[in-house]
Amino acid sequence: MRLADVNMERRRELPESRRPITQQLVLELLNDAVWAPNHRLREPWRFIFVEQGSMGGLPDRSATTSARLIVVMNEEADPFKQREDFAAVCCLIQNVRLLAWERGLAVERTMPEWIYDGELGRSFGVRDAERIVAVLELGDADTPQRAAETAPGRLRFDLL
């Protein structure tokens, strides 16, 4: 299968999940996904695995999600390192999505409003020198309910 086909196919809404997503499966995905580019081989990420139904009063799309992975990043004082680390975390998230799709899983990257609430983040184990980058919702990918309406990308080049 071509990578371009995978990228278009995975843009579907998460279907109702029928199988549990285990911590072990997520660890296997992460062990491959951490090969994301980062200067000086820093690994600025950390992950918090949240099983279905364990969102503590937050909106839980349990019909479509088997588990969540809260992706946390170290806060750096140096703005250059901060931007570089954020880019590496985004690459890692894309790696997770592609590796999961290969195993028949869908991963939806979400950025719910609550990720900016420091107190709520601490209740999930986010430390003071960290911030939540995204929440990955994991579920089955084999029978999507409906395809997302996505227009083909339009590229624009400015000539110098």
C-alpha positions as CSV (number, residue, x, y, z in Angstrom):
1,M,0.0,0.0,0.0
2,R,1.2,3.5,-0.8
3,L,1.7,6.0,2.0
4,A,-0.5,8.5,0.2
5,D,-3.3,6.0,0.3
6,V,-2.8,5.4,4.0
7,N,-2.9,9.1,4.7
8,M,-6.2,9.6,2.9
9,E,-7.8,6.4,4.2
10,R,-7.0,7.1,7.9
11,R,-8.9,10.4,7.7
12,R,-12.1,8.6,8.7
13,E,-14.2,9.0,11.8
14,L,-13.4,6.5,14.5
15,P,-15.9,3.6,14.2
16,E,-17.6,2.0,17.2
17,S,-14.8,0.0,18.9
18,R,-15.2,-3.7,19.4
19,R,-11.8,-4.7,20.8
20,P,-10.0,-3.3,23.8
21,I,-6.8,-1.4,23.3
22,T,-4.3,-2.6,25.8
23,Q,-1.4,-0.8,27.4
24,Q,0.9,-3.4,25.9
25,L,-0.3,-2.7,22.3
26,V,0.2,1.0,22.9
27,L,3.7,0.4,24.3
28,E,4.5,-1.6,21.1
29,L,3.3,1.3,18.9
30,L,5.3,3.9,21.0
31,N,8.5,1.9,20.9
32,D,8.5,2.3,17.1
33,A,7.0,5.8,17.0
34,V,9.7,7.4,19.2
35,W,12.0,7.4,16.3
36,A,10.9,11.0,15.6
37,P,13.6,13.6,14.7
38,N,14.9,15.7,17.5
39,H,18.2,17.6,17.8
40,R,20.6,16.1,20.3
41,L,18.3,13.1,20.7
42,R,16.2,14.7,23.4
43,E,13.0,12.8,24.0
44,P,10.7,15.6,25.3
45,W,7.5,13.5,25.4
46,R,5.7,11.4,28.0
47,F,2.5,9.5,27.7
48,I,-0.4,8.9,30.0
49,F,-2.6,5.9,29.1
50,V,-6.3,6.2,30.0
51,E,-8.5,3.2,29.6
52,Q,-12.1,3.5,28.4
53,G,-14.4,5.0,30.9
54,S,-11.6,6.5,33.1
55,M,-11.9,10.1,32.1
56,G,-13.1,11.2,35.5
57,G,-16.2,13.3,34.6
58,L,-14.8,14.6,31.3
59,P,-16.7,14.0,28.1
60,D,-16.0,10.3,27.2
61,R,-16.8,9.2,23.6
62,S,-16.7,5.6,24.9
63,A,-18.8,4.3,22.0
64,T,-16.0,5.2,19.5
65,T,-12.9,5.1,21.7
66,S,-11.3,2.1,23.4
67,A,-8.5,4.1,25.1
68,R,-6.9,7.5,25.2
69,L,-3.2,8.5,25.2
70,I,-2.5,11.9,26.7
71,V,0.7,13.1,25.0
72,V,2.7,15.4,27.3
73,M,5.7,17.5,26.5
74,N,8.4,19.0,28.6
75,E,8.3,22.8,28.9
76,E,11.7,24.3,27.9
77,A,12.9,27.8,28.9
78,D,14.8,28.1,25.6
79,P,12.2,29.1,22.9
80,F,14.3,27.3,20.2
81,K,14.3,24.1,22.1
82,Q,10.6,24.5,22.9
83,R,9.7,24.8,19.2
84,E,12.0,22.0,18.2
85,D,10.6,19.7,20.9
86,F,7.0,20.5,19.8
87,A,7.9,19.6,16.2
88,A,9.4,16.3,17.3
89,V,6.2,15.5,19.4
90,C,4.0,16.2,16.4
91,C,6.2,13.9,14.3
92,L,5.9,11.2,17.0
93,I,2.1,11.6,16.9
94,Q,2.0,11.1,13.2
95,N,4.2,8.0,13.6
96,V,1.7,6.6,16.1
97,R,-1.2,7.3,13.7
98,L,0.5,5.5,10.8
99,L,1.8,2.6,12.9
100,A,-1.7,2.1,14.5
101,W,-3.3,2.1,11.1
102,E,-1.0,-0.6,10.0
103,R,-2.4,-2.7,12.9
104,G,-6.1,-2.0,12.1
105,L,-6.4,0.8,14.6
106,A,-7.5,4.4,14.1
107,V,-6.1,7.2,16.1
108,E,-7.8,10.6,16.2
109,R,-5.7,13.5,17.5
110,T,-7.9,15.8,19.6
111,M,-7.2,19.0,21.5
112,P,-10.1,19.3,23.9
113,E,-10.5,22.6,25.8
114,W,-9.6,20.9,29.1
115,I,-6.0,20.3,28.1
116,Y,-5.3,23.9,29.0
117,D,-6.6,23.5,32.5
118,G,-3.4,23.0,34.6
119,E,-5.3,21.7,37.7
120,L,-7.2,19.2,35.6
121,G,-4.0,18.1,33.9
122,R,-2.4,17.5,37.3
123,S,-5.3,15.2,38.2
124,F,-4.1,13.0,35.3
125,G,-0.5,13.2,36.3
126,V,0.8,16.1,34.3
127,R,3.7,17.7,36.0
128,D,4.3,21.4,36.6
129,A,7.1,21.6,33.9
130,E,5.0,19.8,31.3
131,R,2.0,20.6,29.0
132,I,-0.5,18.5,27.2
133,V,0.1,18.6,23.4
134,A,-2.8,16.3,22.4
135,V,-5.1,13.5,23.4
136,L,-5.0,10.6,21.1
137,E,-8.3,8.6,20.9
138,L,-7.7,5.0,19.8
139,G,-10.2,2.6,18.3
140,D,-10.8,0.0,15.6
141,A,-10.2,1.2,12.0
142,D,-11.8,-1.6,10.0
143,T,-15.4,-0.4,9.7
144,P,-15.7,3.4,9.7
145,Q,-19.2,4.8,10.2
146,R,-18.7,7.5,7.6
147,A,-15.8,9.0,5.8
148,A,-14.8,12.6,6.7
149,E,-15.4,15.0,3.9
150,T,-11.9,16.1,3.1
151,A,-11.1,18.2,0.1
152,P,-7.9,17.4,-1.6
153,G,-5.0,19.6,-0.4
154,R,-4.4,22.8,-2.4
155,L,-0.8,23.7,-2.6
156,R,0.3,27.3,-3.3
157,F,3.8,28.2,-4.2
158,D,5.2,31.7,-4.1
159,L,8.0,32.2,-6.6
160,L,10.9,34.4,-5.6
